[in-house]
């Protein structure tokens, strides 16, 4: 199981993105192995798709995304409190509130791997971050 960050999903779902060709094989492999997201990632992906592809195609792509076999961790008060702890622990590395929710979800679900293009997340000790774009560019 691994977390996939919203930036990777954006590249995966937008075939016109220059990064698309780099993330497709990695995301497909991850989907076979198990993928975790949280509701913050889901909302970010929806925002990206509607903003960049328009409301009709954006909604179609979002429905496709939500049809993938995903474990979805909900943003509840317990997760918010845990995310604030992650924020306090790693803000000096550039971790912000959104990233902190990912870390909190990962800890809650005991997942230590993440696919991301985010520089700050790659700095978190003990996190196994994979960037399919960096490894291919």
LINURVEN-V877643 format. One line per field, one symbol per residue. ss: DSSP state (2 for helix, 1 for strand, 0 for the rest). psi: psi as a letter, one per 40 degrees, with the letter a starting at -180 (. if undefined). burial: + if it has 9 or more other ideal C-beta (glycine too) atoms within 8 Angstrom, else -. A space follows every 10 residues. Layout:
ss=???
psi=???
burial=???
This chain:
ss=0111022222 2220000002 2222222222 2220111122 2222222222 2220222222 2222220001 1110002222 2222222222 2220002222 2222222200 0011100022 2200000111 0000000
psi=hiihiddddd ddegeehded dddddddddd dddhhhiidd dddddddddd ddeidddddd dddddeeigi hhhigidddd ddddddddde deeehadddd ddddddddef hehihiehdd deehhehghh heddee.
burial=++++++++++ ++++----++ -+++-++--+ +---++++++ ++-+++-+++ --+---+++- ++-++----- +++-+---++ -++++++--+ +---++--++ +++++++++- +-++++++-+ ++++--+-++ +++----
